[in-house]
């Protein structure tokens, strides 16, 4: 998934640069330090004003996640849940205690421990769904950061263009410089609009997709925990969990868990 993000960004910017070159333009004419500082520095500053301390601490993680992606092998996860249910039926739930630490997912470890402790289904659902909701809220905060970046960047670009035009109009005594000055002024708008639509908003949507994938994974695990708790047949559980593989990401088991 991370490679797809990088490929998409390269395609976006490659297409833009190719169109400039094919029109006979020069890339150097689109490089300007002052608009760059205004648009990107101003955009980041405006977004920082809206963030809490916790969100600022997570900012690096939010930025890196779309490039790392999240690949979940749901087929393997179904196999793992069936394996645990098989052990639980044959050897009892206490036999699963030795398997808890071997699980790399904290959500899985927590759920297994709750089932082994004999918690009832309703409480199990409440606790684990609260974990899912908390994780969704965390992703939502990151998505909103990218949305804010995509909203402020074009505005800062317009401000940069206005400042450039004001500066140009103050030097009308030299008409020969008007053309280059106007072109330079509009570079700020170009930076703002292109960064919003070719960087910030796409990355925000990718973060939303990663959230959907993670939620689908956790809800599948939760259904497996219900099967484990109820002593469900491993074969029946496998059939039921495999039906989730064909559901839209983020929707796996959402309604089924509540009705278990």
Steps between C-alpha positions, in 0.01 A plus 500: 500500500789737577647438155165586341497833687848587376413389146186714504688809615769445238232464231325821613811712507656327200193582293512863608871534423463318168224739392729796574787354302280401208376859478860617474512640853800503734476342844724768642232761439274320749754501782470793740616502861275773639168345386624162621570633849171688515280214378656205684619686808174693530287190443686299764481789746126545445438128558717492812276766653206260475676195649527371854833401654417131451421552132828685447686206656322263260558722196805308378312170530204638304731619223691171474201263515376558141849415373538191719147379436338212683485158344282249680482137389139431599525144371784431742309675777199273444734200523646632825157548659390150392820358647437671835138383508614144427744511793233648725252223420752218537702615799282764666530878508778497760723322249496819292681697770835386363402634157421856608851644493564340160238726340657814347173696509420666838129490412518122459696458823253708697201313359650158568574595859144622553356176358729287717397704803141394434350838412147491357428568133329835553787641706755360256324674213478828692869504594634399161268730305618786720856419395394505135317831543806654668721390212253637245499834682882507486496444125226760462722759670777424249262518206378840620859627517551421131161655420606818680832504313307462175271786599760749618755445219294654215406793724865566582573474129245773426649718775843452342364597159335814639823600676692442178257712298511780758878497480483505119252790491727705722762494221294600196768744392680205340242332269757253374499318831121460521481172306755309709363655821143387425622151413698482824196615699286215368758239598369526857150404383649214300684372808189525717253335264735227380619404851140480623371284216810296421636444853290587805148392400611170337709412807200574722286263294772234519504532880123446497549182295764370740255557785233297319743212450603497866139514621407209269788301650396574858134417439598169346708426810206596720275253319763233552508580871122458518537159334773408746294613796190311386684179417403526136600228256828593325349408165191715555716788622722477193199515267361798691830691510569436132174673415656819641778486242255606232356794695615862443801600710389653824163327502603146592282370777381837614141393542567134568704555813221686672255224430722213608 
